[in-house]
Amino acid sequence: MRIVQIIQEIYKYGSSQFVKELYREILNREPDDKELNNYIEALKKGVKKETILSSFFRSNELFSKLNTSVCNDQHVDLSKKGTIFTRLQLIIQRNRDPFIEEVFQELLNRKPNKKDYSFPLLSRIRSNKDKIDLVIFITKSREFTSLIKFNNKNAARKPHNIKEKITADMVLKKIISHYRKDKKYEKDNR
């Protein structure tokens, strides 16, 4: 599962579980009661989930943890390989081009195209700070936000595996119904 898919799943949770999962997945720790309650109150007051998600990716805590773990060349805990934090640790350790390809795959579920490579932020990636800046930039992008929103709008709809059997009779009834409405409209407008 890619980072964007993990976040899509987290978005489906209620306020409390949503915040707890962001702490576990992005900051690699449990929230204390004060932190949890502050975010829950913010959600109750109408702060959007995207805003809260963005604040986690922009946090000094995440930047510090990622920068420290990469600079000290700490071994990545393989038991937590699936968390967003651990995935980011692994990605940031890559060289420039593999990093760019992987971050696009993980966050946007696609490969970068020529237009992406012409973007100034990508051309100046030289340090881990630049890499973290790109992660923040992508998570604040419309494309990333729309991927998350699109998935969760569809989650409320009828699941794809439940198929309604459409018969020829149903189609014929629908056509006749529309035909009658059109004939009635023609009569009314003469």
C-alpha positions in Angstrom: 0.0 0.0 0.0 1.4 3.4 -1.0 1.4 6.5 1.3 -1.5 8.1 -0.5 -3.5 4.9 0.0 -2.7 4.8 3.7 -3.9 8.4 4.0 -7.1 7.6 2.0 -7.8 4.9 4.6 -7.1 7.2 7.5 -9.5 9.8 6.1 -12.4 7.4 6.5 -12.0 7.4 10.3 -13.9 9.6 12.8 -12.1 12.6 14.4 -10.4 10.8 17.3 -9.2 7.8 15.3 -8.2 10.0 12.4 -5.9 12.1 14.7 -4.4 9.0 16.5 -3.6 7.4 13.1 -1.8 10.5 11.9 0.4 10.5 15.0 1.1 6.8 14.6 1.7 6.9 10.9 3.4 10.3 10.3 5.1 11.1 13.6 5.7 7.5 14.6 4.3 7.9 18.1 1.1 8.1 20.2 -0.5 11.5 20.8 -0.7 12.7 24.4 -4.2 13.6 25.7 -3.7 17.4 25.2 -2.6 17.0 21.5 -5.4 14.6 20.7 -8.0 16.9 22.3 -6.7 20.0 20.5 -7.0 18.4 17.1 -10.5 16.9 17.9 -11.7 20.3 19.0 -10.3 21.9 15.8 -12.1 19.3 13.7 -15.4 20.0 15.6 -14.9 23.7 14.9 -14.7 23.0 11.2 -11.0 22.8 10.5 -10.6 20.5 7.4 -8.8 17.2 7.6 -6.5 18.3 4.8 -5.4 21.3 7.0 -4.6 19.0 9.9 -2.8 16.5 7.6 -0.7 19.3 6.1 0.2 20.5 9.6 1.6 17.0 10.4 3.8 17.0 7.2 5.0 20.5 7.9 5.7 19.9 11.6 9.1 20.6 13.0 8.9 17.2 14.8 8.6 15.3 11.5 11.4 17.3 9.9 13.6 16.8 12.9 13.0 13.1 13.1 13.5 12.5 9.4 16.6 14.7 9.3 18.1 13.0 12.4 17.3 9.5 11.3 18.8 10.1 7.8 21.9 12.1 8.9 22.8 9.6 11.6 22.2 6.8 9.2 20.1 5.0 11.7 18.8 1.5 10.8 15.2 1.6 9.7 12.9 -0.5 12.0 11.6 -3.1 9.6 8.8 -4.1 12.0 7.2 -0.7 11.2 8.0 -0.8 7.5 4.4 0.0 6.6 4.1 3.3 8.4 4.3 6.6 6.5 7.2 7.7 8.7 9.3 4.6 7.9 8.5 4.9 4.2 9.6 8.5 4.2 12.8 7.5 6.0 13.5 4.9 3.3 12.6 7.2 0.4 14.7 10.2 1.7 17.8 8.0 1.8 17.6 7.4 -2.0 19.7 9.4 -4.5 18.0 12.3 -6.3 16.4 10.5 -9.3 15.2 7.4 -7.5 14.0 9.6 -4.6 11.9 11.8 -7.1 10.4 8.7 -8.8 9.5 7.0 -5.5 8.1 10.1 -3.8 5.8 10.7 -6.8 4.7 7.0 -6.8 4.1 7.0 -3.0 2.3 10.4 -2.8 0.6 10.9 -6.2 0.4 7.2 -7.3 2.1 8.1 -10.6 5.5 8.5 -12.1 6.9 12.1 -12.6 6.6 13.4 -16.1 8.8 15.8 -18.1 6.8 18.8 -16.9 7.4 17.7 -13.3 11.1 17.5 -13.9 11.1 21.1 -15.2 9.7 22.3 -11.9 12.4 24.4 -10.1 12.0 22.5 -6.7 13.0 19.2 -8.4 16.0 20.6 -10.2 17.5 22.0 -7.0 17.3 18.8 -4.8 20.6 18.4 -3.2 20.1 17.8 0.5 17.7 16.0 2.7 16.0 19.3 3.6 15.3 19.8 -0.1 13.8 16.3 -0.2 11.6 17.0 2.8 10.5 20.3 1.2 9.4 18.4 -1.9 7.3 16.0 0.3 5.7 18.9 2.0 5.0 20.7 -1.3 3.4 17.6 -2.8 1.2 16.9 0.3 -0.1 20.5 0.0 -0.8 20.2 -3.8 -4.2 20.1 -5.3 -3.4 16.8 -7.0 -2.6 15.1 -3.7 -5.6 16.6 -2.0 -7.9 15.7 -4.8 -6.7 12.1 -4.8 -7.7 11.8 -1.1 -11.0 13.6 -1.5 -11.9 11.6 -4.6 -11.3 8.3 -2.9 -13.4 9.3 0.1 -16.3 10.7 -1.9 -16.5 7.3 -3.7 -16.3 5.4 -0.4 -19.8 6.6 0.5 -21.3 5.3 -2.7 -22.4 1.8 -3.4 -19.5 -0.6 -3.4 -18.3 -1.7 -6.9 -18.7 -5.4 -6.1 -22.5 -5.1 -5.7 -23.9 -5.3 -9.2 -27.5 -4.6 -10.0 -28.8 -7.0 -12.6 -30.1 -4.9 -15.5 -32.6 -6.7 -17.7 -33.8 -5.8 -21.1 -37.3 -5.1 -19.5 -35.8 -2.5 -17.2 -34.1 -0.7 -20.0 -37.3 -0.7 -22.1 -39.3 0.7 -19.2 -36.8 3.5 -18.7 -36.9 4.3 -22.4 -40.7 4.3 -22.4 -40.8 6.5 -19.3 -38.5 9.1 -21.0 -40.5 8.9 -24.2 -43.7 9.6 -22.4 -42.1 12.6 -20.6 -40.9 13.9 -24.0 -44.4 13.5 -25.6 -46.1 15.2 -22.6 -43.6 18.1 -22.9 -44.3 18.4 -26.6 -48.1 18.5 -25.9 -47.7 21.1 -23.1 -45.6 23.4 -25.3 -47.8 23.4 -28.4 
